[in-house]
């Protein structure tokens, strides 16, 4: 999966973009999870200007971006969560 996301990438920024593209294509949103004991809905992912992939967490009228690598995932895992695992593996 790492090779698939990073094919033709020449630097880390391009690799992050590759993973973001795979997550956009494969991660099924919205899904529910719990962040610090609070139930939230993940409505999407975004790529920040400083090359971080973040998940948009929503609860009522509140919104918060959380780095995808820090996001606790629910059980069962949402479809496409294996791409988060591949991104975690690559970031090590």
Protein Blocks (a to p, Z undefined) as FASTA:
>chain_A
ZZmmmgoiabfklmmmmmmmmmmmmmccdddddeehiacddfbdcddfkopacddddehj
bccdddfklpccdddddehklmmmmmmmmmZZ
